[in-house]
Amino acid sequence: MYTVEVKNPVGVLLIILVWLNCTYPLKRYAVHERSGVVILSDRVGEVIDAEERKRYGLLEGTVDFRSAVLYEIIEGGYVIEIITKDDNYVVVNRDPQGLDLLRDYVDRNEEVKESKDDFEKKWKIVEYDKVGLPITQNEVNNIRGHGLTIGCGVAGGLGTVLIGGAVLSFYGLVAALGHERDHINPWILIGAGLPLGVFTGLLAGISIDESRAINWIKQAREPRPIE
């Protein structure tokens, strides 16, 4: 019987976590059940036409826009069917706050245009997708994995331990050669450096995981031709 020796189980675990986190958002977007047509506001009705789109600044990333219809997703979020001059597309948005955000944007459009920063802060908008729909911190938090956050935290702690071990070895060598050592206890340096290393690693991991989540959301929201 053959056995497989795993030399770096932590690395293998991190690879598995990253892979799972990568596939989950795409599957979550693809598998959904829509319900009826959504009327965002009396200002636009069931169908958003080209004039309304221009007036309210909706779906600005769409080229040769003709019209759009929104459908609510039962599990949360919405689907937009977009008709352009040459093609028909569908865009899925699984942000639980997505419909409320768009309604607020249309109903208070004049006010929002005067103070877009305040609107983005209110809804915690961190980025926009290809067709111009906002990505909120709320959805990023729902999608974001923790594989790299944990991995960077572990790496920061291990790095501190390794550096500390090197420091202790150096002090031992100095003592063996008969030289006087500094009065600073190396164990104190290691004890202070360990939480700092872990904290720094966690911050780096959180930033990386958040960037990956935003990229996954953008990829999942790519306009797809209506079959």
C-alpha positions as CSV (number, residue, x, y, z in Angstrom):
1,M,0.0,0.0,0.0
2,Y,1.3,3.4,-1.0
3,T,1.2,6.3,1.5
4,V,1.4,10.0,0.7
5,E,3.5,12.1,3.0
6,V,2.2,15.6,3.4
7,K,5.1,17.8,4.3
8,N,3.2,21.0,4.7
9,P,-0.3,20.3,5.9
10,V,-0.9,23.9,6.8
11,G,-0.2,24.9,3.2
12,V,-2.5,22.2,1.8
13,L,-5.3,23.3,4.2
14,L,-4.9,27.0,3.0
15,I,-5.1,25.9,-0.6
16,I,-8.3,24.0,0.0
17,L,-9.8,26.9,1.9
18,V,-9.0,29.4,-0.9
19,W,-10.4,27.0,-3.5
20,L,-13.7,26.5,-1.6
21,N,-14.0,30.3,-1.0
22,C,-13.4,30.9,-4.7
23,T,-16.1,28.5,-5.9
24,Y,-18.8,29.4,-3.4
25,P,-19.6,32.9,-4.6
26,L,-19.9,31.9,-8.2
27,K,-22.2,28.9,-7.4
28,R,-24.2,31.1,-5.0
29,Y,-24.8,33.6,-7.9
30,A,-25.6,30.9,-10.5
31,V,-28.2,29.0,-8.4
32,H,-31.2,31.1,-7.6
33,E,-35.0,31.3,-8.1
34,R,-36.6,34.5,-9.3
35,S,-40.1,35.7,-8.6
36,G,-42.1,38.6,-10.1
37,V,-41.1,41.9,-11.8
38,V,-39.8,44.5,-9.4
39,I,-41.0,48.1,-9.6
40,L,-38.2,50.2,-8.2
41,S,-40.2,53.4,-8.0
42,D,-43.2,55.1,-9.6
43,R,-40.6,57.2,-11.3
44,V,-39.6,54.3,-13.6
45,G,-42.3,51.7,-13.6
46,E,-41.8,48.1,-14.6
47,V,-39.5,48.9,-17.6
48,I,-36.5,51.2,-17.4
49,D,-36.2,52.8,-20.8
50,A,-33.3,54.6,-22.3
51,E,-34.5,58.1,-21.2
52,E,-35.0,57.0,-17.6
53,R,-31.7,55.3,-17.5
54,K,-30.0,58.5,-18.6
55,R,-32.0,60.7,-16.3
56,Y,-31.3,58.7,-13.2
57,G,-27.8,57.4,-14.1
58,L,-28.6,53.7,-14.0
59,L,-26.6,50.9,-15.5
60,E,-24.0,53.4,-16.9
61,G,-21.6,50.6,-17.9
62,T,-24.0,49.2,-20.5
63,V,-23.3,50.2,-24.2
64,D,-26.2,50.9,-26.6
65,F,-28.8,50.5,-23.8
66,R,-32.4,50.1,-24.9
67,S,-34.4,48.9,-21.8
68,A,-34.1,46.8,-18.6
69,V,-36.5,44.8,-16.4
70,L,-35.8,43.8,-12.8
71,Y,-36.9,40.5,-11.2
72,E,-36.7,39.8,-7.5
73,I,-34.7,36.7,-6.3
74,I,-36.6,34.7,-3.7
75,E,-33.4,33.9,-1.8
76,G,-32.4,37.6,-1.8
77,G,-31.2,40.0,-4.5
78,Y,-32.4,40.6,-8.0
79,V,-31.9,39.8,-11.7
80,I,-31.8,42.5,-14.4
81,E,-32.6,41.6,-18.0
82,I,-31.0,44.2,-20.2
83,I,-31.8,44.8,-23.9
84,T,-29.2,46.6,-26.0
85,K,-29.0,47.4,-29.6
86,D,-27.4,44.1,-30.6
87,D,-27.8,41.7,-27.6
88,N,-29.9,40.8,-24.6
89,Y,-28.1,40.2,-21.3
90,V,-28.9,39.1,-17.8
91,V,-27.1,40.4,-14.7
92,V,-27.5,38.7,-11.3
93,N,-27.1,40.7,-8.1
94,R,-27.3,38.8,-4.8
95,D,-26.7,41.7,-2.4
96,P,-29.6,41.4,0.2
97,Q,-29.6,45.2,0.3
98,G,-29.5,45.7,-3.5
99,L,-33.1,46.5,-4.1
100,D,-33.5,48.9,-1.2
101,L,-30.3,50.6,-2.3
102,L,-31.6,51.1,-5.9
103,R,-35.0,52.3,-4.6
104,D,-33.3,54.9,-2.4
105,Y,-31.1,56.0,-5.3
106,V,-34.0,56.5,-7.7
107,D,-36.4,58.1,-5.2
108,R,-33.8,60.6,-3.9
109,N,-31.9,60.9,-7.2
110,E,-31.6,64.7,-7.1
111,E,-30.3,64.7,-3.6
112,V,-27.9,61.8,-4.2
113,K,-26.4,63.5,-7.2
114,E,-25.6,66.5,-5.1
115,S,-23.9,64.4,-2.5
116,K,-22.8,61.1,-3.9
117,D,-20.2,60.6,-1.1
118,D,-22.9,60.7,1.5
119,F,-25.0,58.1,-0.4
120,E,-22.0,55.8,-0.7
121,K,-21.2,56.1,3.0
122,K,-24.8,55.4,4.0
123,W,-24.9,52.2,2.0
124,K,-21.2,51.4,2.6
125,I,-20.5,51.2,-1.2
126,V,-16.9,50.0,-1.8
127,E,-16.8,49.4,-5.5
128,Y,-18.9,49.1,-8.7
129,D,-19.3,46.2,-11.1
130,K,-19.0,46.2,-14.9
131,V,-22.6,47.6,-15.6
132,G,-22.3,50.2,-12.9
133,L,-24.2,48.6,-10.0
134,P,-22.7,49.2,-6.5
135,I,-20.9,46.6,-4.4
136,T,-21.5,47.1,-0.7
137,Q,-19.4,46.2,2.3
138,N,-22.4,44.1,3.4
139,E,-22.2,41.7,0.4
140,V,-18.4,41.6,0.6
141,N,-18.7,40.5,4.2
142,N,-21.2,37.8,3.2
143,I,-18.9,36.5,0.4
144,R,-15.5,37.0,1.9
145,G,-13.6,33.9,3.0
146,H,-11.2,33.7,5.8
147,G,-8.6,31.4,4.4
148,L,-5.9,34.0,3.7
149,T,-6.8,35.9,6.9
150,I,-6.1,32.8,9.0
151,G,-3.1,31.9,6.9
152,C,-1.4,35.3,7.1
153,G,-2.1,35.4,10.9
154,V,-0.5,31.9,11.3
155,A,2.4,33.0,9.0
156,G,2.9,36.1,11.1
157,G,3.1,34.1,14.3
158,L,5.4,31.5,12.8
159,G,7.6,34.2,11.4
160,T,7.9,35.8,14.8
161,V,8.8,32.5,16.4
162,L,11.4,31.7,13.8
163,I,13.0,35.1,14.2
164,G,12.8,34.7,17.9
165,G,14.5,31.3,17.6
166,A,17.3,32.9,15.6
167,V,17.7,35.6,18.2
168,L,18.0,33.1,21.0
169,S,20.5,31.1,19.0
170,F,22.6,34.2,18.5
171,Y,22.5,35.0,22.2
172,G,23.5,31.4,23.0
173,L,26.4,31.7,20.6
174,V,27.5,35.0,22.2
175,A,27.4,33.4,25.6
176,A,29.3,30.4,24.5
177,L,32.1,32.6,23.2
178,G,32.3,34.3,26.6
179,H,31.1,37.7,25.5
180,E,28.8,39.8,27.7
181,R,25.2,39.9,26.6
182,D,22.9,42.9,26.6
183,H,20.6,43.3,29.6
184,I,17.6,42.9,27.4
185,N,15.9,39.5,27.8
186,P,15.3,38.0,24.4
187,W,12.2,36.2,25.7
188,I,10.6,39.5,26.3
189,L,11.3,40.5,22.7
190,I,9.7,37.3,21.4
191,G,6.7,37.7,23.7
192,A,6.1,41.2,22.5
193,G,6.8,40.4,18.9
194,L,4.5,37.4,18.7
195,P,1.1,39.2,19.1
196,L,2.4,42.0,16.9
197,G,3.3,39.5,14.2
198,V,0.0,37.7,14.4
199,F,-1.9,41.1,14.3
200,T,0.0,42.4,11.3
201,G,-0.6,39.1,9.5
202,L,-4.3,39.2,10.2
203,L,-4.6,42.7,8.9
204,A,-2.8,41.7,5.7
205,G,-5.0,38.6,5.3
206,I,-8.2,40.6,5.8
207,S,-7.2,43.1,3.1
208,I,-6.3,40.3,0.7
209,D,-9.5,38.3,1.4
210,E,-11.6,41.5,0.9
211,S,-10.0,42.3,-2.4
212,R,-10.5,38.7,-3.6
213,A,-14.2,38.9,-2.5
214,I,-14.7,42.0,-4.6
215,N,-13.1,40.4,-7.6
216,W,-15.3,37.3,-7.2
217,I,-18.5,39.5,-7.0
218,K,-17.5,41.3,-10.2
219,Q,-16.9,38.0,-11.9
220,A,-20.2,36.6,-10.8
221,R,-22.0,39.7,-11.9
222,E,-20.6,39.6,-15.4
223,P,-23.4,40.2,-18.0
224,R,-24.3,36.9,-19.7
225,P,-26.3,36.5,-22.9
226,I,-30.0,35.5,-22.4
227,E,-30.4,32.0,-23.8
